[in-house]
Amino acid sequence: MRRALAIAVALALVAATAHAETMAVFAAASLTDAFKTIGKDFEAANVGTKVELNFAGSSTLARQITEGAPADVFASADEENMQKVRAQVSSPQIFAGNRLAIIVPKGNPKAVATLADLAKPGMTISLAAPAVPVGRYTVEAFKKAGVTPPASSNEADVKAVVTRVSMGEADAGIVYATDIAAGGDKVQGIAIPDAHNVRAKYPIATVKASKNGTGALAFVHYALSPEGQRALTAAGFLAP
């Protein structure tokens, strides 16, 4: 009896493993917290599916996809990097928005109030590289404010900017508004006025080379669904 039960359990486990599906989601670094939640919720709603999240700068992810990295879904922080892989993806859709904010160490020791303050002598500034969406948006924001972009570290993604400021290696930086809360209690945000700000648009698409096209499309639909949108809103993202 016990032996028969053990065999039945083993067979059930083998069957479950055989039908398990892995979903490789390549997502912009700024989506880290929101997509961790969406990934878990998607797994709960689709028993047997495992979501593997690959976070990096959108330009890095786009390059990986064009080089043949096994991705099922691509979520970019801008339309430009999605356009770079337009031949490799299907039907991109805008699923979220974001805004820029100045990030400073807790207490704002250098009394930063505006974008112009980042260009003052003696400031150590951390910004993302221009090839990264937030880096390009940052250049645009400085242009709107009539400020020459200061010398800075050219980080590979927005999370690296947050890390440098939180560790006290930089006096200020520019990130997405969603990264301020994600940065924890070692940082705080300074709002950038609408006249100088930039609204980021986040597109998502399935990858044509995906071996799980049905699941990939289901994930995209979930990100656009009320459940997915609630997770994004909770993380501070704007509606698409």
C-alpha positions as protocol buffer text, in pm:
chain_id: "A"
residue {
  index: 1
  type: MET
  ca { x: 0 y: 0 z: 0 }
}
residue {
  index: 2
  type: ARG
  ca { x: 271 y: 243 z: 104 }
}
residue {
  index: 3
  type: ARG
  ca { x: 489 y: 139 z: -189 }
}
residue {
  index: 4
  type: ALA
  ca { x: 202 y: 193 z: -431 }
}
residue {
  index: 5
  type: LEU
  ca { x: 134 y: 535 z: -282 }
}
residue {
  index: 6
  type: ALA
  ca { x: 502 y: 631 z: -310 }
}
residue {
  index: 7
  type: ILE
  ca { x: 507 y: 525 z: -675 }
}
residue {
  index: 8
  type: ALA
  ca { x: 192 y: 726 z: -744 }
}
residue {
  index: 9
  type: VAL
  ca { x: 343 y: 1036 z: -583 }
}
residue {
  index: 10
  type: ALA
  ca { x: 666 y: 992 z: -779 }
}
residue {
  index: 11
  type: LEU
  ca { x: 476 y: 956 z: -1106 }
}
residue {
  index: 12
  type: ALA
  ca { x: 276 y: 1268 z: -1026 }
}
residue {
  index: 13
  type: LEU
  ca { x: 597 y: 1462 z: -962 }
}
residue {
  index: 14
  type: VAL
  ca { x: 747 y: 1340 z: -1288 }
}
residue {
  index: 15
  type: ALA
  ca { x: 432 y: 1440 z: -1476 }
}
residue {
  index: 16
  type: ALA
  ca { x: 431 y: 1785 z: -1313 }
}
residue {
  index: 17
  type: THR
  ca { x: 796 y: 1836 z: -1403 }
}
residue {
  index: 18
  type: ALA
  ca { x: 736 y: 1725 z: -1759 }
}
residue {
  index: 19
  type: HIS
  ca { x: 464 y: 1984 z: -1803 }
}
residue {
  index: 20
  type: ALA
  ca { x: 646 y: 2264 z: -1621 }
}
residue {
  index: 21
  type: GLU
  ca { x: 717 y: 2567 z: -1838 }
}
residue {
  index: 22
  type: THR
  ca { x: 982 y: 2830 z: -1785 }
}
residue {
  index: 23
  type: MET
  ca { x: 918 y: 3186 z: -1893 }
}
residue {
  index: 24
  type: ALA
  ca { x: 1227 y: 3405 z: -1954 }
}
residue {
  index: 25
  type: VAL
  ca { x: 1125 y: 3768 z: -1904 }
}
residue {
  index: 26
  type: PHE
  ca { x: 1385 y: 4033 z: -1993 }
}
residue {
  index: 27
  type: ALA
  ca { x: 1288 y: 4354 z: -1814 }
}
residue {
  index: 28
  type: ALA
  ca { x: 1433 y: 4701 z: -1759 }
}
residue {
  index: 29
  type: ALA
  ca { x: 1612 y: 4739 z: -1425 }
}
residue {
  index: 30
  type: SER
  ca { x: 1358 y: 4997 z: -1304 }
}
residue {
  index: 31
  type: LEU
  ca { x: 1088 y: 4727 z: -1323 }
}
residue {
  index: 32
  type: THR
  ca { x: 1261 y: 4503 z: -1068 }
}
residue {
  index: 33
  type: ASP
  ca { x: 1022 y: 4534 z: -774 }
}
residue {
  index: 34
  type: ALA
  ca { x: 704 y: 4551 z: -981 }
}
residue {
  index: 35
  type: PHE
  ca { x: 794 y: 4254 z: -1200 }
}
residue {
  index: 36
  type: LYS
  ca { x: 898 y: 4040 z: -904 }
}
residue {
  index: 37
  type: THR
  ca { x: 542 y: 4084 z: -780 }
}
residue {
  index: 38
  type: ILE
  ca { x: 387 y: 4031 z: -1123 }
}
residue {
  index: 39
  type: GLY
  ca { x: 605 y: 3724 z: -1178 }
}
residue {
  index: 40
  type: LYS
  ca { x: 491 y: 3561 z: -852 }
}
residue {
  index: 41
  type: ASP
  ca { x: 127 y: 3646 z: -920 }
}
residue {
  index: 42
  type: PHE
  ca { x: 152 y: 3508 z: -1274 }
}
residue {
  index: 43
  type: GLU
  ca { x: 303 y: 3184 z: -1143 }
}
residue {
  index: 44
  type: ALA
  ca { x: 21 y: 3153 z: -889 }
}
residue {
  index: 45
  type: ALA
  ca { x: -239 y: 3201 z: -1164 }
}
residue {
  index: 46
  type: ASN
  ca { x: -59 y: 2960 z: -1400 }
}
residue {
  index: 47
  type: VAL
  ca { x: 38 y: 2654 z: -1198 }
}
residue {
  index: 48
  type: GLY
  ca { x: 338 y: 2478 z: -1349 }
}
residue {
  index: 49
  type: THR
  ca { x: 488 y: 2794 z: -1497 }
}
residue {
  index: 50
  type: LYS
  ca { x: 816 y: 2934 z: -1364 }
}
residue {
  index: 51
  type: VAL
  ca { x: 900 y: 3296 z: -1442 }
}
residue {
  index: 52
  type: GLU
  ca { x: 1272 y: 3370 z: -1472 }
}
residue {
  index: 53
  type: LEU
  ca { x: 1343 y: 3742 z: -1457 }
}
residue {
  index: 54
  type: ASN
  ca { x: 1647 y: 3899 z: -1619 }
}
residue {
  index: 55
  type: PHE
  ca { x: 1690 y: 4264 z: -1516 }
}
residue {
  index: 56
  type: ALA
  ca { x: 1937 y: 4504 z: -1679 }
}
residue {
  index: 57
  type: GLY
  ca { x: 1950 y: 4830 z: -1872 }
}
residue {
  index: 58
  type: SER
  ca { x: 1713 y: 4819 z: -2169 }
}
residue {
  index: 59
  type: SER
  ca { x: 2001 y: 4871 z: -2413 }
}
residue {
  index: 60
  type: THR
  ca { x: 2184 y: 4571 z: -2268 }
}
residue {
  index: 61
  type: LEU
  ca { x: 1873 y: 4354 z: -2290 }
}
residue {
  index: 62
  type: ALA
  ca { x: 1806 y: 4462 z: -2649 }
}
residue {
  index: 63
  type: ARG
  ca { x: 2160 y: 4366 z: -2744 }
}
residue {
  index: 64
  type: GLN
  ca { x: 2125 y: 4028 z: -2574 }
}
residue {
  index: 65
  type: ILE
  ca { x: 1804 y: 3958 z: -2767 }
}
residue {
  index: 66
  type: THR
  ca { x: 1955 y: 4054 z: -3103 }
}
residue {
  index: 67
  type: GLU
  ca { x: 2247 y: 3824 z: -3022 }
}
residue {
  index: 68
  type: GLY
  ca { x: 2006 y: 3535 z: -2971 }
}
residue {
  index: 69
  type: ALA
  ca { x: 1967 y: 3517 z: -2594 }
}
residue {
  index: 70
  type: PRO
  ca { x: 1670 y: 3288 z: -2506 }
}
residue {
  index: 71
  type: ALA
  ca { x: 1399 y: 3537 z: -2409 }
}
residue {
  index: 72
  type: ASP
  ca { x: 1021 y: 3496 z: -2418 }
}
residue {
  index: 73
  type: VAL
  ca { x: 916 y: 3851 z: -2323 }
}
residue {
  index: 74
  type: PHE
  ca { x: 1092 y: 4187 z: -2344 }
}
residue {
  index: 75
  type: ALA
  ca { x: 982 y: 4486 z: -2134 }
}
residue {
  index: 76
  type: SER
  ca { x: 1180 y: 4802 z: -2213 }
}
residue {
  index: 77
  type: ALA
  ca { x: 1195 y: 5138 z: -2037 }
}
residue {
  index: 78
  type: ASP
  ca { x: 1174 y: 5316 z: -2371 }
}
residue {
  index: 79
  type: GLU
  ca { x: 1045 y: 5274 z: -2724 }
}
residue {
  index: 80
  type: GLU
  ca { x: 1387 y: 5332 z: -2882 }
}
residue {
  index: 81
  type: ASN
  ca { x: 1539 y: 5008 z: -2748 }
}
residue {
  index: 82
  type: MET
  ca { x: 1224 y: 4818 z: -2836 }
}
residue {
  index: 83
  type: GLN
  ca { x: 1263 y: 4949 z: -3190 }
}
residue {
  index: 84
  type: LYS
  ca { x: 1615 y: 4803 z: -3200 }
}
residue {
  index: 85
  type: VAL
  ca { x: 1465 y: 4454 z: -3167 }
}
residue {
  index: 86
  type: ARG
  ca { x: 1158 y: 4521 z: -3379 }
}
residue {
  index: 87
  type: ALA
  ca { x: 1250 y: 4233 z: -3611 }
}
residue {
  index: 88
  type: GLN
  ca { x: 1275 y: 3996 z: -3314 }
}
residue {
  index: 89
  type: VAL
  ca { x: 951 y: 4085 z: -3130 }
}
residue {
  index: 90
  type: SER
  ca { x: 579 y: 4094 z: -3198 }
}
residue {
  index: 91
  type: SER
  ca { x: 328 y: 4377 z: -3144 }
}
residue {
  index: 92
  type: PRO
  ca { x: 488 y: 4596 z: -2872 }
}
residue {
  index: 93
  type: GLN
  ca { x: 235 y: 4768 z: -2644 }
}
residue {
  index: 94
  type: ILE
  ca { x: 283 y: 5047 z: -2391 }
}
residue {
  index: 95
  type: PHE
  ca { x: 201 y: 4905 z: -2047 }
}
residue {
  index: 96
  type: ALA
  ca { x: 339 y: 5163 z: -1801 }
}
residue {
  index: 97
  type: GLY
  ca { x: 479 y: 5512 z: -1763 }
}
residue {
  index: 98
  type: ASN
  ca { x: 730 y: 5681 z: -1534 }
}
residue {
  index: 99
  type: ARG
  ca { x: 882 y: 6019 z: -1446 }
}
residue {
  index: 100
  type: LEU
  ca { x: 1227 y: 6139 z: -1347 }
}
residue {
  index: 101
  type: ALA
  ca { x: 1333 y: 6251 z: -1000 }
}
residue {
  index: 102
  type: ILE
  ca { x: 1654 y: 6371 z: -839 }
}
residue {
  index: 103
  type: ILE
  ca { x: 1791 y: 6124 z: -586 }
}
residue {
  index: 104
  type: VAL
  ca { x: 2006 y: 6238 z: -293 }
}
residue {
  index: 105
  type: PRO
  ca { x: 2133 y: 6077 z: 28 }
}
residue {
  index: 106
  type: LYS
  ca { x: 1893 y: 6087 z: 321 }
}
residue {
  index: 107
  type: GLY
  ca { x: 1891 y: 6435 z: 472 }
}
residue {
  index: 108
  type: ASN
  ca { x: 2001 y: 6596 z: 145 }
}
residue {
  index: 109
  type: PRO
  ca { x: 2338 y: 6712 z: 283 }
}
residue {
  index: 110
  type: LYS
  ca { x: 2420 y: 6926 z: -24 }
}
residue {
  index: 111
  type: ALA
  ca { x: 2077 y: 7097 z: -12 }
}
residue {
  index: 112
  type: VAL
  ca { x: 1992 y: 7001 z: -370 }
}
residue {
  index: 113
  type: ALA
  ca { x: 1668 y: 7160 z: -489 }
}
residue {
  index: 114
  type: THR
  ca { x: 1685 y: 7182 z: -870 }
}
residue {
  index: 115
  type: LEU
  ca { x: 1859 y: 7032 z: -1170 }
}
residue {
  index: 116
  type: ALA
  ca { x: 2086 y: 7337 z: -1177 }
}
residue {
  index: 117
  type: ASP
  ca { x: 2223 y: 7239 z: -835 }
}
residue {
  index: 118
  type: LEU
  ca { x: 2367 y: 6921 z: -985 }
}
residue {
  index: 119
  type: ALA
  ca { x: 2594 y: 7133 z: -1205 }
}
residue {
  index: 120
  type: LYS
  ca { x: 2745 y: 7331 z: -916 }
}
residue {
  index: 121
  type: PRO
  ca { x: 3122 y: 7302 z: -855 }
}
residue {
  index: 122
  type: GLY
  ca { x: 3229 y: 7037 z: -606 }
}
residue {
  index: 123
  type: MET
  ca { x: 2931 y: 6807 z: -668 }
}
residue {
  index: 124
  type: THR
  ca { x: 2985 y: 6437 z: -731 }
}
residue {
  index: 125
  type: ILE
  ca { x: 2708 y: 6325 z: -962 }
}
residue {
  index: 126
  type: SER
  ca { x: 2594 y: 5980 z: -1069 }
}
residue {
  index: 127
  type: LEU
  ca { x: 2395 y: 5946 z: -1392 }
}
residue {
  index: 128
  type: ALA
  ca { x: 2313 y: 5657 z: -1622 }
}
residue {
  index: 129
  type: ALA
  ca { x: 2494 y: 5638 z: -1955 }
}
residue {
  index: 130
  type: PRO
  ca { x: 2316 y: 5813 z: -2246 }
}
residue {
  index: 131
  type: ALA
  ca { x: 2260 y: 5474 z: -2416 }
}
residue {
  index: 132
  type: VAL
  ca { x: 2040 y: 5372 z: -2123 }
}
residue {
  index: 133
  type: PRO
  ca { x: 1680 y: 5505 z: -2138 }
}
residue {
  index: 134
  type: VAL
  ca { x: 1699 y: 5695 z: -1808 }
}
residue {
  index: 135
  type: GLY
  ca { x: 2032 y: 5842 z: -1921 }
}
residue {
  index: 136
  type: ARG
  ca { x: 1878 y: 5973 z: -2243 }
}
residue {
  index: 137
  type: TYR
  ca { x: 1574 y: 6105 z: -2057 }
}
residue {
  index: 138
  type: THR
  ca { x: 1813 y: 6280 z: -1817 }
}
residue {
  index: 139
  type: VAL
  ca { x: 1992 y: 6460 z: -2102 }
}
residue {
  index: 140
  type: GLU
  ca { x: 1651 y: 6573 z: -2227 }
}
residue {
  index: 141
  type: ALA
  ca { x: 1553 y: 6701 z: -1881 }
}
residue {
  index: 142
  type: PHE
  ca { x: 1873 y: 6906 z: -1848 }
}
residue {
  index: 143
  type: LYS
  ca { x: 1810 y: 7052 z: -2194 }
}
residue {
  index: 144
  type: LYS
  ca { x: 1457 y: 7153 z: -2093 }
}
residue {
  index: 145
  type: ALA
  ca { x: 1595 y: 7320 z: -1780 }
}
residue {
  index: 146
  type: GLY
  ca { x: 1866 y: 7501 z: -1977 }
}
residue {
  index: 147
  type: VAL
  ca { x: 2139 y: 7330 z: -1774 }
}
residue {
  index: 148
  type: THR
  ca { x: 2456 y: 7176 z: -1916 }
}
residue {
  index: 149
  type: PRO
  ca { x: 2473 y: 6813 z: -1798 }
}
residue {
  index: 150
  type: PRO
  ca { x: 2746 y: 6779 z: -1533 }
}
residue {
  index: 151
  type: ALA
  ca { x: 3036 y: 6537 z: -1546 }
}
residue {
  index: 152
  type: SER
  ca { x: 2920 y: 6209 z: -1396 }
}
residue {
  index: 153
  type: SER
  ca { x: 2965 y: 5837 z: -1372 }
}
residue {
  index: 154
  type: ASN
  ca { x: 2809 y: 5667 z: -1674 }
}
residue {
  index: 155
  type: GLU
  ca { x: 2624 y: 5381 z: -1509 }
}
residue {
  index: 156
  type: ALA
  ca { x: 2497 y: 5074 z: -1693 }
}
residue {
  index: 157
  type: ASP
  ca { x: 2147 y: 5102 z: -1546 }
}
residue {
  index: 158
  type: VAL
  ca { x: 1933 y: 5307 z: -1309 }
}
residue {
  index: 159
  type: LYS
  ca { x: 1987 y: 5071 z: -1014 }
}
residue {
  index: 160
  type: ALA
  ca { x: 2359 y: 5147 z: -1024 }
}
residue {
  index: 161
  type: VAL
  ca { x: 2280 y: 5519 z: -981 }
}
residue {
  index: 162
  type: VAL
  ca { x: 2063 y: 5441 z: -678 }
}
residue {
  index: 163
  type: THR
  ca { x: 2338 y: 5226 z: -529 }
}
residue {
  index: 164
  type: ARG
  ca { x: 2608 y: 5494 z: -565 }
}
residue {
  index: 165
  type: VAL
  ca { x: 2391 y: 5759 z: -400 }
}
residue {
  index: 166
  type: SER
  ca { x: 2272 y: 5527 z: -122 }
}
residue {
  index: 167
  type: MET
  ca { x: 2633 y: 5431 z: -42 }
}
residue {
  index: 168
  type: GLY
  ca { x: 2738 y: 5796 z: -22 }
}
residue {
  index: 169
  type: GLU
  ca { x: 2958 y: 5772 z: -332 }
}
residue {
  index: 170
  type: ALA
  ca { x: 2761 y: 6049 z: -506 }
}
residue {
  index: 171
  type: ASP
  ca { x: 2594 y: 6368 z: -384 }
}
residue {
  index: 172
  type: ALA
  ca { x: 2302 y: 6330 z: -624 }
}
residue {
  index: 173
  type: GLY
  ca { x: 2177 y: 6156 z: -935 }
}
residue {
  index: 174
  type: ILE
  ca { x: 1873 y: 6128 z: -1156 }
}
residue {
  index: 175
  type: VAL
  ca { x: 1654 y: 5819 z: -1155 }
}
residue {
  index: 176
  type: TYR
  ca { x: 1292 y: 5727 z: -1213 }
}
residue {
  index: 177
  type: ALA
  ca { x: 1043 y: 5836 z: -949 }
}
residue {
  index: 178
  type: THR
  ca { x: 974 y: 5468 z: -878 }
}
residue {
  index: 179
  type: ASP
  ca { x: 1338 y: 5415 z: -779 }
}
residue {
  index: 180
  type: ILE
  ca { x: 1317 y: 5658 z: -488 }
}
residue {
  index: 181
  type: ALA
  ca { x: 1092 y: 5431 z: -282 }
}
residue {
  index: 182
  type: ALA
  ca { x: 1279 y: 5122 z: -400 }
}
residue {
  index: 183
  type: GLY
  ca { x: 1604 y: 5281 z: -277 }
}
residue {
  index: 184
  type: GLY
  ca { x: 1505 y: 5243 z: 87 }
}
residue {
  index: 185
  type: ASP
  ca { x: 1570 y: 5469 z: 383 }
}
residue {
  index: 186
  type: LYS
  ca { x: 1919 y: 5576 z: 279 }
}
residue {
  index: 187
  type: VAL
  ca { x: 1794 y: 5804 z: 2 }
}
residue {
  index: 188
  type: GLN
  ca { x: 1525 y: 6059 z: -69 }
}
residue {
  index: 189
  type: GLY
  ca { x: 1380 y: 6220 z: -377 }
}
residue {
  index: 190
  type: ILE
  ca { x: 1359 y: 6575 z: -504 }
}
residue {
  index: 191
  type: ALA
  ca { x: 1075 y: 6636 z: -751 }
}
residue {
  index: 192
  type: ILE
  ca { x: 1153 y: 6771 z: -1097 }
}
residue {
  index: 193
  type: PRO
  ca { x: 889 y: 7021 z: -1224 }
}
residue {
  index: 194
  type: ASP
  ca { x: 667 y: 6913 z: -1512 }
}
residue {
  index: 195
  type: ALA
  ca { x: 823 y: 7177 z: -1738 }
}
residue {
  index: 196
  type: HIS
  ca { x: 1163 y: 7006 z: -1704 }
}
residue {
  index: 197
  type: ASN
  ca { x: 1051 y: 6648 z: -1657 }
}
residue {
  index: 198
  type: VAL
  ca { x: 1019 y: 6366 z: -1908 }
}
residue {
  index: 199
  type: ARG
  ca { x: 748 y: 6102 z: -1917 }
}
residue {
  index: 200
  type: ALA
  ca { x: 893 y: 5761 z: -1991 }
}
residue {
  index: 201
  type: LYS
  ca { x: 688 y: 5510 z: -2188 }
}
residue {
  index: 202
  type: TYR
  ca { x: 743 y: 5139 z: -2124 }
}
residue {
  index: 203
  type: PRO
  ca { x: 659 y: 4893 z: -2407 }
}
residue {
  index: 204
  type: ILE
  ca { x: 630 y: 4515 z: -2368 }
}
residue {
  index: 205
  type: ALA
  ca { x: 631 y: 4248 z: -2638 }
}
residue {
  index: 206
  type: THR
  ca { x: 668 y: 3876 z: -2696 }
}
residue {
  index: 207
  type: VAL
  ca { x: 988 y: 3752 z: -2858 }
}
residue {
  index: 208
  type: LYS
  ca { x: 933 y: 3574 z: -3190 }
}
residue {
  index: 209
  type: ALA
  ca { x: 1197 y: 3309 z: -3115 }
}
residue {
  index: 210
  type: SER
  ca { x: 1019 y: 3208 z: -2792 }
}
residue {
  index: 211
  type: LYS
  ca { x: 954 y: 2837 z: -2756 }
}
residue {
  index: 212
  type: ASN
  ca { x: 655 y: 2918 z: -2538 }
}
residue {
  index: 213
  type: GLY
  ca { x: 468 y: 3173 z: -2746 }
}
residue {
  index: 214
  type: THR
  ca { x: 133 y: 3107 z: -2579 }
}
residue {
  index: 215
  type: GLY
  ca { x: 277 y: 3157 z: -2232 }
}
residue {
  index: 216
  type: ALA
  ca { x: 469 y: 3466 z: -2340 }
}
residue {
  index: 217
  type: LEU
  ca { x: 153 y: 3624 z: -2478 }
}
residue {
  index: 218
  type: ALA
  ca { x: -30 y: 3534 z: -2157 }
}
residue {
  index: 219
  type: PHE
  ca { x: 239 y: 3716 z: -1954 }
}
residue {
  index: 220
  type: VAL
  ca { x: 206 y: 4027 z: -2171 }
}
residue {
  index: 221
  type: HIS
  ca { x: -171 y: 4019 z: -2127 }
}
residue {
  index: 222
  type: TYR
  ca { x: -125 y: 3981 z: -1752 }
}
residue {
  index: 223
  type: ALA
  ca { x: 100 y: 4289 z: -1735 }
}
residue {
  index: 224
  type: LEU
  ca { x: -175 y: 4483 z: -1914 }
}
residue {
  index: 225
  type: SER
  ca { x: -456 y: 4334 z: -1702 }
}
residue {
  index: 226
  type: PRO
  ca { x: -609 y: 4509 z: -1399 }
}
residue {
  index: 227
  type: GLU
  ca { x: -409 y: 4277 z: -1171 }
}
residue {
  index: 228
  type: GLY
  ca { x: -80 y: 4360 z: -1341 }
}
residue {
  index: 229
  type: GLN
  ca { x: -162 y: 4730 z: -1351 }
}
residue {
  index: 230
  type: ARG
  ca { x: -235 y: 4730 z: -977 }
}
residue {
  index: 231
  type: ALA
  ca { x: 112 y: 4589 z: -909 }
}
residue {
  index: 232
  type: LEU
  ca { x: 269 y: 4856 z: -1129 }
}
residue {
  index: 233
  type: THR
  ca { x: 66 y: 5135 z: -967 }
}
residue {
  index: 234
  type: ALA
  ca { x: 166 y: 5009 z: -621 }
}
residue {
  index: 235
  type: ALA
  ca { x: 529 y: 5038 z: -729 }
}
residue {
  index: 236
  type: GLY
  ca { x: 470 y: 5399 z: -836 }
}
residue {
  index: 237
  type: PHE
  ca { x: 438 y: 5358 z: -1212 }
}
residue {
  index: 238
  type: LEU
  ca { x: 200 y: 5569 z: -1417 }
}
residue {
  index: 239
  type: ALA
  ca { x: -84 y: 5426 z: -1620 }
}
residue {
  index: 240
  type: PRO
  ca { x: 2 y: 5353 z: -1986 }
}
